[in-house]
């Protein structure tokens, strides 16, 4: 059985964070966009780096303080992650957003573009998992 | 001020991901696996966030 309270609480925290970003910084919390701007050296970048630092420290803090174990590492090889990451990066740039920018912020703002983007990448993900897990018998 | 808000927002966002289990690749894959042992957690995370 699954408990839906932790996903809901986590989701509310993510939503609260994205809302505060929009409210106080006037920014859409698109993680891929923030990381891209940070590494590509845009002006006024300190808030982006600090956001990323927080994003990494947050889970560290949570697991340490609550003494919950870290999720198991993916059984995949490192080069799978590299290929996957490259594909995701490509798609994110082309689609102008990822799960956070389109899925959370975009749908939250009732943007039709984000709704379409989210439905598209979720559907593609479902098809990919179906092919790899059920047709090819992999992970 | 802007920097402090960004740091705090990052912290809260990250804690949200960890609490909801979205740092677990198995759960995210499980959500996309409609035809196997479906894990609906991601829908609740998205619902909560939106």
Backbone of each chain as ProteinMPNN parsed JSONL, in Angstrom:
{"seq_chain_A": "XXXXXXXXXXXXXXXXXXXXXXXXXXXXXXXXXXXXXXXXXXXXXXXXXXXXXXXXXXXXXXXXXXXXXXXXXXXXXXXXXXXXXXXXXXXXXXXXXXXXXXXXXXXXXXXXXXXXXXXXXXXXXXXXXXXXXXXXXXX", "coords_chain_A": {"N_chain_A": [[0.844, -1.216, 0.0], [0.367, 2.272, -0.616], [1.281, 5.361, 0.828], [-0.27, 8.437, 0.62], [0.208, 10.767, 1.808], [2.861, 11.78, 2.21], [3.762, 12.274, -0.527], [1.889, 14.275, -1.125], [2.409, 16.275, 0.82], [5.062, 16.872, 0.148], [4.647, 17.792, -2.458], [3.135, 20.071, -1.913], [5.056, 21.61, -0.602], [6.864, 22.023, -2.719], [5.215, 23.46, -4.432], [4.743, 25.702, -2.805], [7.306, 26.756, -2.675], [7.749, 27.397, -5.393], [5.757, 29.297, -5.721], [6.597, 31.303, -3.942], [8.963, 32.047, -5.198], [7.991, 33.216, -7.534], [6.549, 35.277, -6.465], [8.385, 36.82, -4.877], [10.726, 37.049, -6.373], [9.863, 37.231, -8.891], [10.138, 35.213, -10.684], [9.928, 32.261, -12.721], [9.977, 29.005, -11.489], [11.799, 27.129, -13.005], [13.737, 24.451, -13.05], [15.627, 23.394, -14.867], [16.042, 25.6, -16.527], [17.062, 27.489, -14.722], [19.439, 26.243, -13.938], [20.738, 26.131, -16.414], [21.026, 28.884, -17.073], [22.658, 29.592, -14.959], [25.048, 28.053, -15.34], [25.767, 28.934, -17.849], [26.605, 31.403, -17.412], [25.121, 33.927, -17.021], [24.206, 37.375, -16.429], [23.703, 38.72, -13.115], [23.61, 36.387, -11.462], [23.827, 35.27, -8.949], [21.63, 34.616, -7.311], [20.639, 32.414, -8.624], [22.637, 30.428, -8.343], [22.559, 30.192, -5.591], [19.989, 29.216, -5.24], [20.287, 26.673, -6.4], [22.191, 25.577, -4.662], [20.623, 25.459, -2.35], [18.738, 23.652, -3.247], [20.175, 21.301, -3.364], [21.09, 21.064, -0.762], [18.696, 20.863, 0.658], [17.379, 18.183, 0.433], [19.508, 16.775, 1.625], [19.546, 17.797, 4.21], [16.963, 17.051, 4.988], [17.058, 14.207, 4.937], [19.065, 13.756, 6.804], [18.133, 14.97, 9.209], [15.624, 13.732, 9.588], [16.323, 11.174, 9.668], [15.701, 9.371, 7.658], [16.352, 6.839, 5.297], [18.44, 7.274, 2.352], [17.15, 7.178, -1.023], [17.473, 4.151, -2.922], [20.282, 3.691, -5.067], [20.136, 4.046, -8.617], [20.05, 1.111, -10.625], [21.322, 1.346, -12.996], [24.01, 1.858, -15.412], [26.708, 4.291, -15.336], [27.029, 5.526, -17.801], [24.556, 5.268, -18.981], [23.126, 7.169, -17.605], [24.418, 9.439, -18.497], [23.795, 9.479, -21.263], [20.989, 9.579, -21.052], [20.727, 11.991, -19.667], [21.746, 13.819, -21.547], [19.822, 13.552, -23.59], [17.555, 14.433, -22.22], [18.34, 17.055, -21.655], [18.493, 18.117, -24.227], [15.799, 17.894, -25.084], [14.552, 19.478, -23.178], [15.535, 22.006, -23.698], [14.597, 22.409, -26.276], [11.854, 22.156, -25.845], [11.483, 24.23, -24.186], [11.343, 23.995, -21.366], [10.974, 22.045, -18.284], [9.893, 19.429, -16.031], [9.461, 20.958, -13.731], [9.247, 23.7, -14.601], [7.29, 23.644, -16.71], [5.464, 21.597, -15.857], [4.838, 22.12, -13.105], [4.898, 25.025, -12.581], [3.88, 26.054, -15.017], [1.408, 24.677, -15.52], [0.208, 25.393, -13.166], [-0.151, 28.085, -13.699], [-2.054, 27.899, -15.572], [-1.228, 27.667, -18.238], [-1.625, 26.948, -21.615], [0.371, 26.016, -23.326], [2.211, 24.863, -21.574], [0.674, 22.833, -20.51], [0.314, 21.202, -22.721], [2.994, 20.571, -23.231], [3.637, 19.149, -20.871], [1.838, 16.983, -20.989], [2.813, 15.819, -23.274], [5.532, 15.098, -22.62], [5.093, 13.354, -20.495], [3.523, 11.361, -21.707], [5.343, 10.438, -23.61], [7.29, 9.444, -21.898], [5.839, 7.377, -20.657], [5.351, 5.678, -22.831], [8.004, 5.066, -23.489], [8.852, 3.702, -21.158], [7.079, 1.571, -21.287], [7.943, 0.278, -23.599], [10.667, -0.354, -22.932], [10.399, -1.808, -20.516], [8.298, -3.705, -20.84], [8.197, -4.66, -23.441], [10.862, -5.025, -24.191], [11.779, -6.096, -21.892], [13.506, -5.006, -20.04], [14.746, -2.738, -17.527]], "CA_chain_A": [[0.0, 0.0, 0.0], [1.108, 3.523, -0.669], [0.736, 6.47, 1.587], [-0.274, 9.606, -0.25], [0.437, 11.998, 2.563], [4.178, 12.362, 1.937], [3.785, 12.932, -1.835], [1.092, 15.504, -1.08], [3.146, 17.286, 1.588], [6.193, 17.259, -0.694], [4.114, 18.598, -3.555], [2.748, 21.385, -1.37], [6.305, 22.348, -0.372], [7.369, 22.436, -4.032], [4.315, 24.519, -4.888], [4.981, 26.899, -1.986], [8.593, 27.294, -3.112], [7.57, 28.007, -6.714], [4.934, 30.496, -5.541], [7.437, 32.328, -3.32], [9.899, 32.515, -6.227], [7.252, 34.102, -8.433], [6.106, 36.426, -5.68], [9.468, 37.665, -4.375], [11.761, 37.258, -7.382], [9.229, 37.384, -10.194], [10.736, 34.202, -11.555], [9.341, 30.933, -12.842], [10.935, 28.036, -10.96], [12.15, 26.051, -13.929], [15.071, 24.048, -12.58], [16.554, 23.28, -15.993], [16.355, 26.951, -16.983], [17.911, 28.119, -13.707], [20.771, 25.627, -14.036], [21.332, 26.553, -17.685], [21.454, 30.274, -16.955], [23.756, 29.646, -13.993], [26.303, 27.55, -15.907], [26.153, 29.672, -19.051], [27.186, 32.662, -16.967], [24.321, 35.121, -17.257], [24.368, 38.418, -15.415], [22.823, 38.618, -11.944], [23.469, 34.95, -11.342], [24.054, 34.744, -7.596], [20.422, 33.981, -6.766], [20.477, 31.096, -9.26], [23.545, 29.489, -7.687], [22.072, 29.953, -4.225], [18.829, 28.335, -5.351], [20.802, 25.331, -6.658], [22.793, 25.129, -3.403], [19.499, 25.094, -1.493], [18.086, 22.469, -3.825], [20.98, 20.136, -2.992], [21.135, 20.989, 0.707], [17.367, 20.528, 1.176], [17.252, 16.741, 0.663], [20.559, 16.373, 2.566], [19.039, 18.199, 5.523], [15.785, 16.241, 5.289], [17.428, 12.829, 5.258], [19.866, 13.749, 8.021], [17.32, 15.308, 10.385], [14.51, 12.799, 9.799], [16.933, 9.841, 9.722], [15.166, 8.469, 6.634], [17.445, 6.434, 4.404], [18.418, 7.79, 0.984], [16.629, 6.202, -1.974], [18.504, 3.278, -3.499], [20.849, 4.178, -6.318], [19.635, 3.376, -9.809], [20.929, -0.008, -11.009], [21.882, 1.591, -14.333], [25.41, 2.251, -15.527], [26.878, 5.744, -15.389], [26.861, 6.062, -19.158], [23.112, 5.388, -19.228], [22.721, 8.465, -17.072], [24.968, 10.479, -19.373], [22.971, 9.507, -22.478], [19.672, 10.067, -20.651], [20.842, 13.415, -19.334], [21.901, 14.567, -22.796], [18.52, 13.566, -24.26], [16.658, 15.3, -21.448], [18.788, 18.426, -21.874], [18.089, 18.471, -25.583], [14.353, 18.054, -25.099], [14.18, 20.575, -22.299], [15.868, 23.25, -24.395], [13.689, 22.505, -27.413], [10.501, 22.333, -25.341], [11.512, 25.423, -23.333], [10.986, 23.767, -19.968], [10.97, 20.663, -17.803], [8.793, 19.079, -15.121], [9.172, 22.053, -12.803], [8.806, 24.91, -15.307], [6.017, 23.395, -17.395], [4.552, 20.751, -15.086], [4.351, 22.755, -11.875], [4.621, 26.463, -12.733], [3.057, 26.312, -16.198], [0.036, 24.208, -15.293], [-0.294, 26.249, -12.101], [-0.577, 29.367, -14.284], [-3.025, 27.53, -16.598], [-0.68, 27.923, -19.562], [-1.927, 25.836, -22.521], [1.641, 25.512, -23.845], [2.801, 23.986, -20.565], [-0.181, 21.651, -20.395], [0.644, 20.353, -23.864], [4.355, 20.066, -23.02], [3.616, 18.148, -19.801], [1.166, 15.777, -21.493], [3.691, 15.202, -24.266], [6.677, 14.361, -22.059], [4.608, 12.242, -19.689], [3.12, 10.304, -22.638], [6.567, 9.87, -24.18], [7.892, 8.659, -20.829], [5.044, 6.162, -20.469], [5.618, 4.807, -23.986], [9.386, 4.589, -23.37], [8.9, 2.688, -20.101], [6.361, 0.395, -21.781], [8.82, -0.427, -24.545], [11.854, -0.929, -22.298], [10.068, -2.775, -19.463], [7.364, -4.777, -21.175], [8.505, -5.258, -24.743], [12.255, -5.464, -24.206], [12.027, -6.824, -20.655], [14.587, -4.399, -19.263], [14.332, -2.047, -16.313]], "C_chain_A": [[0.871, 1.255, 0.0], [0.437, 4.557, 0.212], [0.829, 7.715, 0.725], [0.023, 10.893, 0.496], [1.799, 12.607, 2.248], [4.277, 12.954, 0.523], [3.019, 14.253, -1.828], [1.824, 16.617, -0.34], [4.328, 17.806, 0.769], [5.755, 18.164, -1.829], [3.732, 19.987, -3.095], [3.983, 22.237, -1.113], [6.874, 22.877, -1.691], [6.524, 23.597, -4.559], [4.544, 25.812, -4.129], [6.281, 27.571, -2.411], [8.444, 28.03, -4.444], [6.758, 29.298, -6.612], [5.761, 31.635, -4.949], [8.433, 32.894, -4.33], [9.228, 33.518, -7.152], [6.914, 35.413, -7.726], [7.255, 37.382, -5.36], [10.54, 37.951, -5.426], [11.164, 37.495, -8.766], [9.737, 36.368, -11.194], [9.924, 32.928, -11.57], [10.387, 29.924, -12.367], [11.096, 26.861, -11.927], [13.576, 25.633, -13.614], [16.059, 23.998, -13.744], [16.98, 24.667, -16.479], [17.296, 27.66, -16.02], [19.331, 27.568, -13.806], [21.471, 26.092, -15.305], [21.846, 27.985, -17.593], [22.655, 30.391, -16.025], [25.063, 29.195, -14.641], [26.721, 28.325, -17.154], [26.563, 31.104, -18.714], [26.404, 33.919, -17.334], [24.571, 36.143, -16.142], [23.389, 38.176, -14.272], [22.533, 37.151, -11.618], [23.489, 34.425, -9.916], [22.814, 34.062, -7.035], [20.226, 32.59, -7.353], [21.355, 30.053, -8.566], [23.059, 29.166, -6.278], [20.848, 29.04, -4.234], [19.292, 26.886, -5.53], [21.438, 24.747, -5.389], [21.687, 24.663, -2.448], [18.852, 23.796, -1.937], [18.843, 21.191, -3.457], [20.997, 19.944, -1.47], [19.811, 20.522, 1.301], [17.207, 19.039, 1.455], [18.276, 16.213, 1.673], [20.089, 16.609, 3.997], [17.885, 17.287, 5.941], [16.174, 14.831, 5.724], [18.229, 12.744, 6.559], [18.991, 13.951, 9.254], [16.231, 14.276, 10.651], [15.016, 11.362, 9.9], [16.258, 8.853, 8.776], [16.303, 8.1, 5.686], [17.31, 7.065, 3.014], [17.82, 6.746, 0.062], [17.769, 5.388, -2.578], [19.003, 3.855, -4.818], [20.272, 3.387, -7.478], [20.593, 2.254, -10.204], [21.603, 0.219, -12.364], [23.361, 1.957, -14.266], [25.512, 3.771, -15.646], [26.639, 6.291, -16.786], [25.4, 6.088, -19.599], [22.636, 6.767, -18.788], [23.219, 9.601, -17.959], [24.116, 10.613, -20.634], [21.59, 10.08, -22.155], [19.695, 11.558, -20.373], [20.963, 14.275, -20.572], [20.561, 14.68, -23.517], [17.549, 14.499, -23.546], [17.029, 16.763, -21.688], [18.362, 18.95, -23.225], [16.597, 18.799, -25.637], [13.89, 19.251, -24.304], [14.412, 21.923, -22.984], [14.882, 23.478, -25.536], [12.261, 22.812, -26.945], [10.384, 23.513, -24.392], [11.013, 25.162, -21.919], [10.945, 22.3, -19.596], [9.779, 20.435, -16.872], [8.438, 20.235, -14.191], [8.591, 23.274, -13.517], [7.448, 24.741, -15.968], [5.018, 22.706, -16.463], [3.975, 21.44, -13.876], [3.949, 24.209, -12.116], [3.642, 26.724, -13.878], [1.613, 25.897, -15.995], [-0.596, 25.035, -14.178], [-0.794, 27.589, -12.624], [-1.603, 29.154, -15.386], [-2.53, 27.875, -18.004], [-0.927, 26.725, -20.479], [-0.65, 25.191, -23.059], [2.258, 24.515, -22.865], [1.996, 22.708, -20.395], [0.156, 20.664, -21.506], [2.032, 19.743, -23.678], [4.357, 18.943, -21.987], [2.964, 16.851, -20.286], [2.074, 15.049, -22.47], [4.831, 14.449, -23.599], [6.247, 13.226, -21.14], [4.236, 11.065, -20.599], [4.35, 9.629, -23.231], [7.263, 8.983, -23.149], [7.18, 7.333, -20.633], [5.321, 5.172, -21.595], [7.022, 4.215, -23.877], [9.492, 3.487, -22.318], [8.199, 1.418, -20.556], [7.261, -0.423, -22.7], [9.978, -1.092, -23.815], [11.49, -2.014, -21.283], [9.291, -3.975, -19.974], [7.628, -5.406, -22.533], [9.927, -5.789, -24.775], [12.64, -6.203, -22.919], [13.174, -6.284, -19.815], [14.058, -3.764, -17.998], [13.068, -1.263, -16.572]], "O_chain_A": [[1.97, 1.271, 0.554], [-0.787, 4.62, 0.327], [1.883, 8.013, 0.165], [0.083, 11.971, -0.096], [1.899, 13.816, 2.039], [4.828, 14.044, 0.372], [3.444, 15.229, -2.446], [1.863, 17.758, -0.8], [4.569, 19.011, 0.699], [6.4, 19.169, -2.127], [3.971, 20.969, -3.797], [3.974, 23.441, -1.369], [7.31, 24.026, -1.775], [7.053, 24.587, -5.065], [4.541, 26.893, -4.718], [6.357, 28.796, -2.497], [8.947, 29.142, -4.608], [7.028, 30.27, -7.318], [5.655, 32.782, -5.383], [8.714, 34.092, -4.316], [9.815, 34.538, -7.512], [6.984, 36.496, -8.306], [7.132, 38.593, -5.54], [11.194, 38.993, -5.369], [11.861, 37.904, -9.694], [9.765, 36.622, -12.398], [9.309, 32.553, -10.572], [11.542, 29.977, -12.788], [10.596, 25.761, -11.691], [14.518, 26.379, -13.881], [17.183, 24.489, -13.636], [18.147, 24.88, -16.806], [18.221, 28.351, -16.446], [20.303, 28.321, -13.763], [22.66, 26.413, -15.28], [22.976, 28.267, -17.99], [23.561, 31.188, -16.268], [26.081, 29.874, -14.511], [27.907, 28.368, -17.482], [26.833, 31.913, -19.603], [26.962, 34.863, -17.892], [25.075, 35.812, -15.069], [22.37, 37.507, -14.446], [21.379, 36.735, -11.513], [23.197, 33.25, -9.691], [22.924, 33.04, -6.356], [19.716, 31.692, -6.683], [20.904, 28.954, -8.241], [23.135, 28.023, -5.827], [20.687, 28.197, -3.352], [18.758, 25.978, -4.892], [21.248, 23.571, -5.079], [21.8, 23.611, -1.82], [18.471, 22.956, -1.122], [18.24, 20.135, -3.262], [20.928, 18.823, -0.966], [19.801, 19.856, 2.336], [16.928, 18.656, 2.591], [17.972, 15.328, 2.473], [20.216, 15.748, 4.867], [17.825, 16.813, 7.076], [15.694, 14.324, 6.738], [18.093, 11.786, 7.32], [19.09, 13.201, 10.225], [15.938, 13.971, 11.807], [14.246, 10.443, 10.181], [16.234, 7.65, 9.039], [17.116, 8.948, 5.319], [16.203, 7.354, 2.56], [17.955, 5.549, 0.319], [18.888, 5.879, -2.724], [18.235, 4.435, -5.585], [19.957, 2.205, -7.342], [21.81, 2.423, -10.129], [22.371, -0.627, -12.824], [23.887, 2.316, -13.212], [24.549, 4.449, -16.003], [26.108, 7.391, -16.945], [25.041, 6.85, -20.497], [21.867, 7.436, -19.478], [22.528, 10.602, -18.149], [23.755, 11.721, -21.031], [21.079, 10.942, -22.871], [18.801, 12.295, -20.789], [20.355, 15.343, -20.651], [20.196, 15.753, -23.997], [16.817, 15.257, -24.181], [16.157, 17.606, -21.897], [17.923, 20.093, -23.35], [16.189, 19.835, -26.161], [12.959, 19.954, -24.696], [13.607, 22.847, -22.869], [14.395, 24.59, -25.739], [11.553, 23.613, -27.555], [9.309, 23.772, -23.851], [10.337, 26.008, -21.333], [10.889, 21.424, -20.459], [8.786, 21.161, -16.925], [7.266, 20.467, -13.895], [7.57, 23.818, -13.096], [6.561, 25.581, -15.811], [3.886, 23.16, -16.297], [2.771, 21.367, -13.629], [2.8, 24.585, -11.886], [2.702, 27.506, -13.74], [0.695, 26.672, -16.264], [-1.786, 25.345, -14.228], [-1.734, 28.166, -12.078], [-1.989, 30.105, -16.066], [-3.304, 28.317, -18.854], [-0.496, 25.613, -20.174], [-0.588, 23.973, -23.229], [2.762, 23.465, -23.264], [2.555, 21.636, -20.165], [0.27, 19.46, -21.276], [2.234, 18.556, -23.932], [4.994, 17.909, -22.189], [3.47, 15.759, -20.029], [2.11, 13.819, -22.499], [5.094, 13.297, -23.946], [6.964, 12.233, -21.015], [4.581, 9.919, -20.312], [4.402, 8.405, -23.344], [7.764, 7.908, -23.48], [7.816, 6.293, -20.465], [5.502, 3.979, -21.353], [7.225, 3.028, -24.132], [10.137, 2.464, -22.547], [8.653, 0.314, -20.257], [7.334, -1.648, -22.596], [10.253, -2.27, -24.044], [12.183, -3.028, -21.188], [9.571, -5.115, -19.603], [7.308, -6.576, -22.744], [10.183, -6.866, -25.313], [13.685, -6.852, -22.855], [13.744, -6.995, -18.988], [13.042, -4.197, -17.455], [12.553, -0.605, -15.668]]}, "seq_chain_B": "XXXXXXXXXXXXXXXXXXXXXXXXXXXXXXXXXXXXXXXXXXXXXXXXXX", "coords_chain_B": {"N_chain_B": [[18.77, 40.193, -0.081], [17.135, 39.144, -2.157], [18.798, 37.023, -2.77], [18.769, 35.528, -0.404], [16.097, 34.753, -0.304], [16.019, 33.153, -2.6], [17.79, 31.101, -1.878], [16.416, 29.993, 0.309], [14.054, 29.201, -0.985], [15.085, 27.292, -2.715], [15.945, 25.422, -0.837], [13.466, 24.669, 0.337], [12.174, 23.643, -1.909], [13.856, 21.504, -2.534], [13.629, 19.954, -0.181], [10.946, 19.353, -0.414], [11.015, 17.716, -2.707], [12.479, 15.555, -1.674], [10.912, 14.704, 0.53], [8.606, 13.9, -0.797], [9.525, 11.774, -2.158], [10.507, 12.001, -4.671], [13.104, 11.991, -5.357], [13.776, 9.527, -5.797], [14.566, 7.396, -8.239], [13.319, 5.036, -8.946], [10.68, 5.377, -8.197], [9.789, 7.426, -9.856], [10.055, 6.214, -12.334], [8.251, 4.175, -11.864], [5.86, 5.567, -11.854], [5.579, 6.173, -14.517], [5.12, 3.722, -15.504], [2.506, 2.559, -16.515], [1.419, 0.143, -17.248], [2.425, -1.758, -15.659], [3.412, -2.295, -12.376], [1.901, 0.145, -11.139], [2.893, 3.243, -9.772], [1.411, 5.727, -8.173], [2.368, 8.039, -6.973], [3.651, 10.349, -8.074], [1.616, 11.779, -9.304], [0.222, 12.787, -7.136], [2.13, 14.421, -6.019], [2.453, 16.337, -8.051], [-0.172, 17.289, -8.12], [-0.406, 18.37, -5.537], [1.563, 20.347, -5.703], [0.698, 22.019, -7.803]], "CA_chain_B": [[17.375, 39.787, 0.157], [16.783, 38.267, -3.27], [19.611, 35.809, -2.651], [18.296, 34.741, 0.744], [14.831, 34.137, -0.72], [16.332, 32.088, -3.554], [18.379, 29.992, -1.122], [15.336, 29.365, 1.083], [13.158, 28.536, -1.926], [15.783, 26.087, -3.149], [15.884, 24.483, 0.293], [12.102, 24.15, 0.468], [11.921, 22.837, -3.106], [14.611, 20.26, -2.372], [12.991, 19.171, 0.884], [9.709, 18.856, -1.024], [11.35, 16.574, -3.568], [12.919, 14.433, -0.845], [9.766, 14.22, 1.311], [7.644, 13.24, -1.672], [10.138, 10.583, -2.733], [10.791, 12.206, -6.085], [14.535, 11.822, -5.616], [13.917, 8.086, -6.0], [14.32, 7.139, -9.663], [12.403, 3.903, -9.087], [9.297, 5.869, -8.066], [9.443, 8.184, -11.051], [9.844, 5.206, -13.38], [7.025, 3.465, -11.517], [4.72, 6.39, -12.272], [5.451, 6.094, -15.974], [4.831, 2.336, -15.855], [1.058, 2.381, -16.374], [1.002, -1.221, -17.551], [3.048, -2.675, -14.711], [3.038, -2.012, -10.997], [1.851, 1.606, -11.207], [3.127, 4.003, -8.545], [0.755, 7.003, -8.499], [2.874, 9.119, -6.128], [3.987, 11.586, -8.794], [0.379, 12.519, -9.546], [-0.101, 13.507, -5.898], [3.117, 15.493, -5.877], [2.072, 17.372, -9.004], [-1.432, 17.858, -7.659], [-0.101, 19.221, -4.386], [2.364, 21.49, -6.134], [-0.122, 22.925, -8.617]], "C_chain_B": [[16.933, 38.758, -0.883], [17.518, 36.923, -3.151], [19.137, 34.914, -1.516], [17.0, 34.021, 0.372], [15.101, 32.963, -1.658], [16.897, 30.862, -2.841], [17.294, 29.234, -0.355], [14.385, 28.594, 0.165], [13.781, 27.244, -2.434], [15.72, 25.006, -2.09], [14.507, 23.829, 0.377], [11.765, 23.235, -0.713], [12.596, 21.471, -2.971], [14.017, 19.36, -1.301], [11.694, 18.562, 0.352], [9.957, 17.633, -1.892], [11.69, 15.345, -2.729], [11.751, 13.831, -0.073], [8.832, 13.404, 0.421], [8.229, 11.985, -2.315], [10.51, 10.743, -4.193], [12.292, 12.22, -6.396], [14.828, 10.337, -5.847], [13.551, 7.742, -7.449], [13.325, 5.996, -9.871], [10.944, 4.356, -9.025], [8.863, 6.627, -9.311], [9.196, 7.226, -12.212], [8.548, 4.449, -13.138], [5.784, 4.228, -11.931], [4.474, 6.254, -13.766], [5.066, 4.693, -16.431], [3.358, 2.014, -15.631], [0.652, 0.918, -16.49], [1.671, -2.248, -16.65], [2.512, -2.387, -13.322], [3.029, -0.498, -10.79], [2.018, 2.251, -9.839], [2.57, 5.409, -8.755], [1.311, 8.216, -7.75], [3.069, 10.447, -6.873], [2.734, 12.439, -9.065], [0.002, 13.341, -8.31], [0.876, 14.655, -5.66], [2.753, 16.658, -6.783], [0.794, 18.071, -8.564], [-1.197, 18.817, -6.489], [0.613, 20.486, -4.804], [1.527, 22.5, -6.893], [-1.171, 23.598, -7.729]], "O_chain_B": [[16.439, 37.678, -0.56], [16.954, 35.855, -3.39], [19.105, 33.69, -1.651], [16.817, 32.844, 0.685], [14.486, 31.905, -1.528], [16.536, 29.728, -3.156], [17.253, 28.004, -0.364], [13.961, 27.484, 0.486], [13.1, 26.227, -2.569], [15.479, 23.835, -2.385], [14.388, 22.607, 0.474], [11.147, 22.185, -0.539], [11.999, 20.431, -3.252], [13.912, 18.148, -1.488], [11.382, 17.405, 0.631], [9.221, 16.648, -1.832], [11.25, 14.235, -3.028], [11.6, 12.611, -0.017], [8.331, 12.355, 0.825], [7.504, 11.218, -2.949], [10.794, 9.763, -4.881], [12.699, 12.43, -7.538], [15.974, 9.943, -6.063], [12.383, 7.79, -7.834], [12.578, 5.987, -10.85], [10.082, 3.8, -9.705], [7.727, 6.498, -9.769], [8.25, 7.399, -12.98], [7.828, 4.118, -14.081], [4.776, 3.632, -12.312], [3.333, 6.224, -14.227], [4.725, 4.487, -17.596], [2.998, 1.3, -14.695], [-0.343, 0.498, -15.9], [1.513, -3.453, -16.842], [1.304, -2.253, -13.123], [4.014, 0.078, -10.327], [1.369, 1.857, -8.87], [3.193, 6.212, -9.449], [0.773, 9.315, -7.884], [2.706, 11.514, -6.379], [2.797, 13.668, -9.053], [-0.484, 14.465, -8.435], [0.499, 15.719, -5.166], [2.741, 17.813, -6.357], [0.691, 19.296, -8.628], [-1.725, 19.929, -6.464], [0.304, 21.573, -4.317], [1.633, 23.703, -6.656], [-1.967, 24.402, -8.215]]}, "name": "protein", "num_of_chains": 2, "seq": "XXXXXXXXXXXXXXXXXXXXXXXXXXXXXXXXXXXXXXXXXXXXXXXXXXXXXXXXXXXXXXXXXXXXXXXXXXXXXXXXXXXXXXXXXXXXXXXXXXXXXXXXXXXXXXXXXXXXXXXXXXXXXXXXXXXXXXXXXXXXXXXXXXXXXXXXXXXXXXXXXXXXXXXXXXXXXXXXXXXXXXXXXXXXX"}
